[in-house]
Amino acid sequence: MTSRRDFLRVSGGCVAHVLLSSACASSGTRHRWTAPQQPVVVTTPFAHLDAIGPDTWAVISTPLGGDRTTFGNGGIIAGRAGVIAVEGFYRPAGATWLAERARELTGRWPTHVVLTHYHLDHAGGVQGYARDGSAAPQLRSTAVTRTQALGGGPVAPVKDASLERAFADVVVVDATRTSRIDLGNRVVELIPLRGHTASDLAIVDENAGITFAGDLLWNGMFPNFVDATPPQLIASMTQLAARSRHAFVPGHGGMADRASVARYLDLLGDLGAHAGRERAAGRTAVEAAASYRLPASLGEWMASKTGLERAMTAWWRAPG
């Protein structure tokens, strides 16, 4: 029997959101959603690992086939002095799999792990980076991410002793300014933002022209607004989009370029404009969701009724 707590975790989180949204799309759209756009190094039933730059790889998860080992996207950033693993994924097996790929590709286990936010599909498997008899990678997250990840909330990881051990020595990232990890021959920036949750991180290598945006950016699928503050989300993505020559790794979906990011911002803008009109007319969030029509110019976004209602609810609770 499913408890109310487990039901809320499943129904409100990004895992259920992705699966529900994909059910609204054609088989062709679902196939194209995570199709490789870069040279593929490894392919599994749950993800493909793509080479996206010098000593940089993106995990593009392919959960619609039923294997949820990673579920969200992530990646590897390697330098002479260390290796960063991006995200903790849905299950510990996903983190272990990425660490093993890092060792194969770079000759070493990850030295750092960075979480973009606390949701189950990005932080739920972080304990999988630990190794018996060896020091675990240095985990970095914001204080909010740590607190929420360990809080056992509806869309957070399931709290247990292994998760607590993984966060025991976490290095808390300053949420008020950019932090940096020096990998010897490259410096990676951790940029604190807000919008998908109350505390998000973008992971940026300016010289390589690569941004890991976490769930601030969704490509080809309607975003999950369960914890979102839409004005902050738009502001954060506008800031990241200024890096117009970057390759973007979204939290879900295939690699995103300048045009993909612009289309995503257009979607957010159109949703916001619709919400503003409907609120001014005295309508409810549910009514606004029912009347919303996605402009054909924005393409396919796999938007479900539940996803639209959650989006409008987020705009209704936003200040202003």
C-alpha positions as a LaTeX table, in Angstrom:
\begin{tabular}{lrrr}
\hline
Residue & $x$ (\AA) & $y$ (\AA) & $z$ (\AA) \\
\hline
Met1 & 0.00 & 0.00 & 0.00 \\
Thr2 & 1.35 & 3.45 & $-0.95$ \\
Ser3 & 1.52 & 5.91 & 1.95 \\
Arg4 & 0.40 & 9.52 & 1.57 \\
Arg5 & 4.03 & 10.59 & 1.97 \\
Asp6 & 5.18 & 8.32 & $-0.84$ \\
Phe7 & 2.25 & 9.36 & $-3.01$ \\
Leu8 & 3.13 & 13.03 & $-2.62$ \\
Arg9 & 6.78 & 12.33 & $-3.41$ \\
Val10 & 5.83 & 10.50 & $-6.59$ \\
Ser11 & 2.99 & 12.74 & $-7.77$ \\
Gly12 & 4.61 & 16.12 & $-7.16$ \\
Gly13 & 8.18 & 15.43 & $-8.16$ \\
Cys14 & 9.96 & 15.60 & $-11.47$ \\
Val15 & 9.87 & 11.83 & $-11.92$ \\
Ala16 & 6.08 & 11.73 & $-12.15$ \\
His17 & 6.06 & 15.02 & $-14.05$ \\
Val18 & 8.33 & 13.67 & $-16.80$ \\
Leu19 & 6.39 & 10.45 & $-17.17$ \\
Leu20 & 3.01 & 12.21 & $-17.21$ \\
Ser21 & 4.20 & 14.83 & $-19.69$ \\
Ser22 & 5.65 & 12.25 & $-22.04$ \\
Ala23 & 2.30 & 10.46 & $-22.16$ \\
Cys24 & 0.90 & 13.56 & $-23.90$ \\
Ala25 & 3.34 & 13.29 & $-26.81$ \\
Ser26 & 3.71 & 11.14 & $-29.89$ \\
Ser27 & 6.25 & 8.32 & $-29.99$ \\
Gly28 & 8.33 & 10.35 & $-32.45$ \\
Thr29 & 8.45 & 13.34 & $-30.11$ \\
Arg30 & 9.44 & 11.14 & $-27.18$ \\
His31 & 12.22 & 9.56 & $-29.24$ \\
Arg32 & 13.59 & 12.93 & $-30.39$ \\
Trp33 & 13.48 & 14.39 & $-26.89$ \\
Thr34 & 16.78 & 12.87 & $-25.76$ \\
Ala35 & 18.31 & 11.96 & $-29.12$ \\
Pro36 & 22.12 & 12.38 & $-29.15$ \\
Gln37 & 23.42 & 15.65 & $-30.58$ \\
Gln38 & 27.09 & 15.17 & $-29.69$ \\
Pro39 & 29.53 & 12.23 & $-30.05$ \\
Val40 & 28.31 & 9.42 & $-27.79$ \\
Val41 & 30.89 & 7.72 & $-25.59$ \\
Val42 & 28.62 & 5.26 & $-23.77$ \\
Thr43 & 25.02 & 4.18 & $-24.29$ \\
Thr44 & 22.92 & 2.39 & $-21.66$ \\
Pro45 & 19.19 & 1.70 & $-21.28$ \\
Phe46 & 18.94 & 4.70 & $-18.92$ \\
Ala47 & 21.27 & 7.32 & $-20.44$ \\
His48 & 23.93 & 8.15 & $-22.98$ \\
Leu49 & 27.19 & 9.86 & $-22.10$ \\
Asp50 & 28.15 & 12.47 & $-24.70$ \\
Ala51 & 31.45 & 14.27 & $-25.27$ \\
Ile52 & 30.51 & 17.97 & $-25.25$ \\
Gly53 & 33.90 & 19.65 & $-24.93$ \\
Pro54 & 37.52 & 19.11 & $-23.90$ \\
Asp55 & 37.46 & 16.64 & $-20.99$ \\
Thr56 & 33.76 & 17.32 & $-20.48$ \\
Trp57 & 30.88 & 14.88 & $-20.83$ \\
Ala58 & 27.13 & 15.19 & $-20.41$ \\
Val59 & 24.83 & 12.50 & $-19.06$ \\
Ile60 & 21.61 & 12.71 & $-21.07$ \\
Ser61 & 19.13 & 10.51 & $-19.27$ \\
Thr62 & 16.57 & 8.52 & $-21.27$ \\
Pro63 & 14.01 & 7.51 & $-18.64$ \\
Leu64 & 11.05 & 7.04 & $-20.96$ \\
Gly65 & 12.20 & 3.50 & $-21.70$ \\
Gly66 & 11.47 & 2.56 & $-18.10$ \\
Asp67 & 14.96 & 2.49 & $-16.56$ \\
Arg68 & 15.22 & 5.27 & $-13.96$ \\
Thr69 & 18.80 & 4.71 & $-12.77$ \\
Thr70 & 19.84 & 8.31 & $-13.43$ \\
Phe71 & 16.56 & 9.93 & $-14.57$ \\
Gly72 & 17.96 & 13.49 & $-14.63$ \\
Asn73 & 20.93 & 14.83 & $-16.57$ \\
Gly74 & 24.40 & 15.49 & $-15.20$ \\
Gly75 & 27.99 & 15.12 & $-16.30$ \\
Ile76 & 31.74 & 15.03 & $-15.80$ \\
Ile77 & 34.19 & 17.95 & $-15.85$ \\
Ala78 & 37.83 & 16.86 & $-15.67$ \\
Gly79 & 41.03 & 18.79 & $-15.08$ \\
Arg80 & 44.62 & 18.04 & $-14.13$ \\
Ala81 & 43.93 & 18.50 & $-10.41$ \\
Gly82 & 40.50 & 16.92 & $-10.08$ \\
Val83 & 37.27 & 15.65 & $-11.57$ \\
Ile84 & 33.80 & 17.06 & $-10.91$ \\
Ala85 & 30.73 & 14.84 & $-11.09$ \\
Val86 & 27.60 & 16.89 & $-11.69$ \\
Glu87 & 24.46 & 15.66 & $-9.84$ \\
Gly88 & 23.60 & 12.75 & $-7.57$ \\
Phe89 & 20.88 & 11.30 & $-9.82$ \\
Tyr90 & 17.81 & 9.30 & $-8.88$ \\
Arg91 & 19.44 & 6.16 & $-7.53$ \\
Pro92 & 22.85 & 5.41 & $-5.98$ \\
Ala93 & 23.54 & 3.08 & $-8.91$ \\
Gly94 & 23.39 & 6.12 & $-11.20$ \\
Ala95 & 26.08 & 7.95 & $-9.22$ \\
Thr96 & 28.27 & 4.86 & $-9.08$ \\
Trp97 & 27.87 & 4.36 & $-12.82$ \\
Leu98 & 28.99 & 7.94 & $-13.53$ \\
Ala99 & 31.95 & 7.65 & $-11.15$ \\
Glu100 & 33.06 & 4.48 & $-12.93$ \\
Arg101 & 32.78 & 6.22 & $-16.30$ \\
Ala102 & 34.84 & 9.11 & $-14.92$ \\
Arg103 & 37.56 & 6.68 & $-13.87$ \\
Glu104 & 37.55 & 5.04 & $-17.31$ \\
Leu105 & 37.72 & 8.37 & $-19.14$ \\
Thr106 & 40.03 & 10.36 & $-16.85$ \\
Gly107 & 41.92 & 7.76 & $-14.83$ \\
Arg108 & 40.45 & 8.84 & $-11.52$ \\
Trp109 & 37.31 & 8.66 & $-9.42$ \\
Pro110 & 35.51 & 12.02 & $-9.02$ \\
Thr111 & 37.14 & 14.32 & $-6.49$ \\
His112 & 34.12 & 16.63 & $-6.27$ \\
Val113 & 30.36 & 16.23 & $-6.59$ \\
Val114 & 28.14 & 19.26 & $-7.15$ \\
Leu115 & 24.35 & 19.21 & $-6.75$ \\
Thr116 & 22.30 & 21.78 & $-8.64$ \\
His117 & 19.30 & 21.39 & $-6.29$ \\
Tyr118 & 17.69 & 19.02 & $-3.83$ \\
His119 & 15.00 & 17.18 & $-5.82$ \\
Leu120 & 14.94 & 13.39 & $-5.67$ \\
Asp121 & 16.00 & 12.82 & $-9.28$ \\
His122 & 19.12 & 14.98 & $-8.85$ \\
Ala123 & 20.18 & 14.25 & $-5.26$ \\
Gly124 & 18.59 & 10.92 & $-4.38$ \\
Gly125 & 21.56 & 8.74 & $-5.30$ \\
Val126 & 24.47 & 10.88 & $-4.11$ \\
Gln127 & 25.61 & 8.21 & $-1.65$ \\
Gly128 & 26.57 & 6.10 & $-4.67$ \\
Tyr129 & 29.81 & 8.09 & $-5.03$ \\
Ala130 & 31.21 & 6.64 & $-1.79$ \\
Arg131 & 33.82 & 3.88 & $-2.01$ \\
Asp132 & 34.73 & 1.33 & 0.64 \\
Gly133 & 38.09 & 2.14 & 2.17 \\
Ser134 & 38.62 & 5.34 & 0.18 \\
Ala135 & 37.74 & 8.94 & 0.76 \\
Ala136 & 34.44 & 9.97 & $-0.80$ \\
Pro137 & 34.42 & 12.90 & $-3.24$ \\
Gln138 & 33.92 & 16.33 & $-1.71$ \\
Leu139 & 30.21 & 17.10 & $-1.93$ \\
Arg140 & 29.14 & 20.69 & $-2.59$ \\
Ser141 & 25.67 & 22.17 & $-2.35$ \\
Thr142 & 23.96 & 25.25 & $-1.00$ \\
Ala143 & 22.68 & 25.24 & 2.58 \\
Val144 & 19.10 & 25.15 & 1.35 \\
Thr145 & 19.81 & 22.14 & $-0.84$ \\
Arg146 & 21.42 & 20.31 & 2.09 \\
Thr147 & 18.55 & 21.12 & 4.45 \\
Gln148 & 15.85 & 20.20 & 1.96 \\
Ala149 & 17.61 & 17.04 & 0.78 \\
Leu150 & 17.85 & 15.80 & 4.37 \\
Gly151 & 14.38 & 17.01 & 5.28 \\
Gly152 & 12.51 & 14.08 & 3.82 \\
Gly153 & 9.98 & 16.34 & 2.12 \\
Pro154 & 7.55 & 15.27 & $-0.61$ \\
Val155 & 9.95 & 15.77 & $-3.54$ \\
Ala156 & 13.23 & 15.23 & $-1.64$ \\
Pro157 & 15.28 & 12.04 & $-1.41$ \\
Val158 & 14.17 & 9.37 & 1.03 \\
Lys159 & 16.04 & 10.14 & 4.23 \\
Asp160 & 18.18 & 7.33 & 5.58 \\
Ala161 & 21.57 & 6.78 & 7.21 \\
Ser162 & 23.44 & 6.52 & 3.91 \\
Leu163 & 22.07 & 9.86 & 2.72 \\
Glu164 & 23.02 & 11.48 & 6.02 \\
Arg165 & 26.56 & 10.10 & 5.69 \\
Ala166 & 26.84 & 11.50 & 2.17 \\
Phe167 & 25.96 & 14.99 & 3.44 \\
Ala168 & 27.96 & 14.77 & 6.68 \\
Asp169 & 30.98 & 16.66 & 5.32 \\
Val170 & 29.27 & 18.71 & 2.63 \\
Val171 & 31.00 & 21.94 & 1.65 \\
Val172 & 28.28 & 24.58 & 1.73 \\
Val173 & 28.34 & 26.83 & $-1.33$ \\
Asp174 & 27.77 & 30.54 & $-0.69$ \\
Ala175 & 24.31 & 31.37 & $-2.04$ \\
Thr176 & 25.14 & 35.07 & $-2.38$ \\
Arg177 & 28.12 & 35.00 & $-4.73$ \\
Thr178 & 29.89 & 32.88 & $-7.33$ \\
Ser179 & 32.20 & 30.17 & $-6.00$ \\
Arg180 & 34.98 & 28.42 & $-7.90$ \\
Ile181 & 36.59 & 25.01 & $-8.09$ \\
Asp182 & 40.16 & 25.05 & $-9.41$ \\
Leu183 & 40.89 & 21.89 & $-11.37$ \\
Gly184 & 44.44 & 22.94 & $-12.22$ \\
Asn185 & 44.12 & 23.73 & $-15.90$ \\
Arg186 & 40.53 & 24.98 & $-15.72$ \\
Val187 & 38.34 & 26.82 & $-13.25$ \\
Val188 & 34.69 & 25.90 & $-12.85$ \\
Glu189 & 32.22 & 28.43 & $-11.47$ \\
Leu190 & 29.26 & 27.61 & $-9.24$ \\
Ile191 & 26.67 & 30.33 & $-9.78$ \\
Pro192 & 23.90 & 30.56 & $-7.17$ \\
Leu193 & 20.47 & 31.25 & $-8.64$ \\
Arg194 & 16.79 & 30.74 & $-7.86$ \\
Gly195 & 13.66 & 29.82 & $-9.69$ \\
His196 & 13.22 & 26.07 & $-10.06$ \\
Thr197 & 13.65 & 25.86 & $-6.29$ \\
Ala198 & 14.52 & 28.38 & $-3.60$ \\
Ser199 & 18.21 & 27.59 & $-4.18$ \\
Asp200 & 19.68 & 26.41 & $-7.49$ \\
Leu201 & 23.24 & 26.19 & $-8.77$ \\
Ala202 & 24.47 & 26.54 & $-12.34$ \\
Ile203 & 27.88 & 25.00 & $-13.07$ \\
Val204 & 29.80 & 27.00 & $-15.65$ \\
Asp205 & 33.14 & 26.71 & $-17.44$ \\
Glu206 & 33.47 & 30.02 & $-19.26$ \\
Asn207 & 36.59 & 29.06 & $-21.19$ \\
Ala208 & 35.11 & 25.80 & $-22.46$ \\
Gly209 & 31.76 & 27.47 & $-23.16$ \\
Ile210 & 29.68 & 24.95 & $-21.21$ \\
Thr211 & 26.86 & 25.47 & $-18.70$ \\
Phe212 & 25.17 & 22.80 & $-16.62$ \\
Ala213 & 21.88 & 24.53 & $-15.81$ \\
Gly214 & 20.11 & 21.87 & $-13.75$ \\
Asp215 & 16.34 & 22.13 & $-13.76$ \\
Leu216 & 16.42 & 25.86 & $-14.35$ \\
Leu217 & 16.41 & 24.71 & $-17.98$ \\
Trp218 & 14.21 & 22.05 & $-19.58$ \\
Asn219 & 14.58 & 21.24 & $-23.25$ \\
Gly220 & 11.60 & 19.96 & $-25.21$ \\
Met221 & 9.47 & 19.13 & $-22.18$ \\
Phe222 & 7.23 & 21.41 & $-20.16$ \\
Pro223 & 9.07 & 22.30 & $-16.92$ \\
Asn224 & 7.95 & 21.20 & $-13.47$ \\
Phe225 & 6.82 & 24.18 & $-11.39$ \\
Val226 & 6.20 & 22.26 & $-8.15$ \\
Asp227 & 8.69 & 24.41 & $-6.18$ \\
Ala228 & 9.16 & 27.16 & $-8.75$ \\
Thr229 & 8.97 & 30.92 & $-8.41$ \\
Pro230 & 8.43 & 31.94 & $-12.05$ \\
Pro231 & 9.77 & 35.53 & $-11.96$ \\
Gln232 & 13.00 & 34.26 & $-10.38$ \\
Leu233 & 13.17 & 31.41 & $-12.88$ \\
Ile234 & 12.92 & 33.83 & $-15.80$ \\
Ala235 & 15.53 & 36.13 & $-14.25$ \\
Ser236 & 17.95 & 33.25 & $-13.65$ \\
Met237 & 17.57 & 31.84 & $-17.14$ \\
Thr238 & 17.91 & 35.28 & $-18.70$ \\
Gln239 & 21.21 & 35.63 & $-16.83$ \\
Leu240 & 22.45 & 32.26 & $-18.05$ \\
Ala241 & 21.22 & 32.87 & $-21.61$ \\
Ala242 & 23.62 & 35.81 & $-21.91$ \\
Arg243 & 26.27 & 33.12 & $-22.46$ \\
Ser244 & 24.93 & 32.79 & $-25.97$ \\
Arg245 & 27.86 & 30.76 & $-27.33$ \\
His246 & 27.66 & 28.13 & $-24.60$ \\
Ala247 & 26.47 & 24.57 & $-24.92$ \\
Phe248 & 23.81 & 24.05 & $-22.23$ \\
Val249 & 23.12 & 20.82 & $-20.38$ \\
Pro250 & 19.51 & 21.03 & $-19.19$ \\
Gly251 & 18.12 & 19.15 & $-16.23$ \\
His252 & 15.96 & 17.10 & $-18.59$ \\
Gly253 & 16.03 & 16.65 & $-22.37$ \\
Gly254 & 18.78 & 16.82 & $-24.95$ \\
Met255 & 21.61 & 19.34 & $-25.19$ \\
Ala256 & 20.41 & 22.91 & $-25.68$ \\
Asp257 & 21.91 & 25.62 & $-27.88$ \\
Arg258 & 21.19 & 29.33 & $-28.11$ \\
Ala259 & 17.99 & 28.77 & $-30.11$ \\
Ser260 & 16.71 & 26.15 & $-27.66$ \\
Val261 & 17.32 & 28.42 & $-24.69$ \\
Ala262 & 15.59 & 31.31 & $-26.46$ \\
Arg263 & 12.59 & 29.12 & $-27.20$ \\
Tyr264 & 12.42 & 28.07 & $-23.54$ \\
Leu265 & 12.49 & 31.69 & $-22.42$ \\
Asp266 & 9.74 & 32.47 & $-24.93$ \\
Leu267 & 7.67 & 29.68 & $-23.39$ \\
Leu268 & 8.16 & 31.09 & $-19.89$ \\
Gly269 & 7.31 & 34.57 & $-21.12$ \\
Asp270 & 4.14 & 33.38 & $-22.84$ \\
Leu271 & 3.02 & 31.51 & $-19.73$ \\
Gly272 & 3.67 & 34.59 & $-17.62$ \\
Ala273 & 1.73 & 36.87 & $-19.96$ \\
His274 & $-1.22$ & 34.47 & $-19.95$ \\
Ala275 & $-1.14$ & 34.21 & $-16.16$ \\
Gly276 & $-1.12$ & 38.00 & $-15.85$ \\
Arg277 & $-4.15$ & 38.41 & $-18.08$ \\
Glu278 & $-6.10$ & 35.67 & $-16.35$ \\
Arg279 & $-5.33$ & 36.97 & $-12.86$ \\
Ala280 & $-6.39$ & 40.46 & $-13.89$ \\
Ala281 & $-9.67$ & 39.00 & $-15.15$ \\
Gly282 & $-10.31$ & 37.40 & $-11.76$ \\
Arg283 & $-9.90$ & 33.81 & $-12.88$ \\
Thr284 & $-8.34$ & 30.98 & $-10.90$ \\
Ala285 & $-5.11$ & 29.17 & $-11.68$ \\
Val286 & $-7.04$ & 26.07 & $-12.75$ \\
Glu287 & $-9.21$ & 28.14 & $-15.08$ \\
Ala288 & $-6.11$ & 29.80 & $-16.52$ \\
Ala289 & $-4.50$ & 26.43 & $-17.17$ \\
Ala290 & $-7.61$ & 25.19 & $-18.95$ \\
Ser291 & $-7.68$ & 28.18 & $-21.29$ \\
Tyr292 & $-3.96$ & 28.21 & $-22.13$ \\
Arg293 & $-3.00$ & 27.32 & $-25.68$ \\
Leu294 & 0.65 & 26.79 & $-26.53$ \\
Pro295 & 1.59 & 28.90 & $-29.57$ \\
Ala296 & 2.59 & 26.75 & $-32.54$ \\
Ser297 & 5.69 & 28.92 & $-32.98$ \\
Leu298 & 7.10 & 27.50 & $-29.74$ \\
Gly299 & 7.04 & 23.92 & $-31.01$ \\
Glu300 & 6.34 & 20.75 & $-29.03$ \\
Trp301 & 6.70 & 20.87 & $-25.23$ \\
Met302 & 4.86 & 17.75 & $-24.03$ \\
Ala303 & 2.64 & 19.75 & $-21.66$ \\
Ser304 & 0.14 & 17.84 & $-19.52$ \\
Lys305 & $-3.01$ & 19.18 & $-17.84$ \\
Thr306 & $-1.40$ & 18.65 & $-14.44$ \\
Gly307 & 1.79 & 20.40 & $-15.52$ \\
Leu308 & $-0.14$ & 23.43 & $-16.79$ \\
Glu309 & $-2.17$ & 23.67 & $-13.58$ \\
Arg310 & 1.01 & 23.47 & $-11.52$ \\
Ala311 & 2.57 & 26.22 & $-13.65$ \\
Met312 & $-0.38$ & 28.57 & $-13.25$ \\
Thr313 & $-0.51$ & 27.84 & $-9.52$ \\
Ala314 & 3.15 & 28.87 & $-9.30$ \\
Trp315 & 2.37 & 32.19 & $-10.97$ \\
Trp316 & $-0.61$ & 32.73 & $-8.67$ \\
Arg317 & 1.52 & 32.28 & $-5.57$ \\
Ala318 & 4.36 & 34.47 & $-6.87$ \\
Pro319 & 4.58 & 38.01 & $-5.47$ \\
Gly320 & 3.02 & 40.76 & $-7.53$ \\
\hline
\end{tabular}
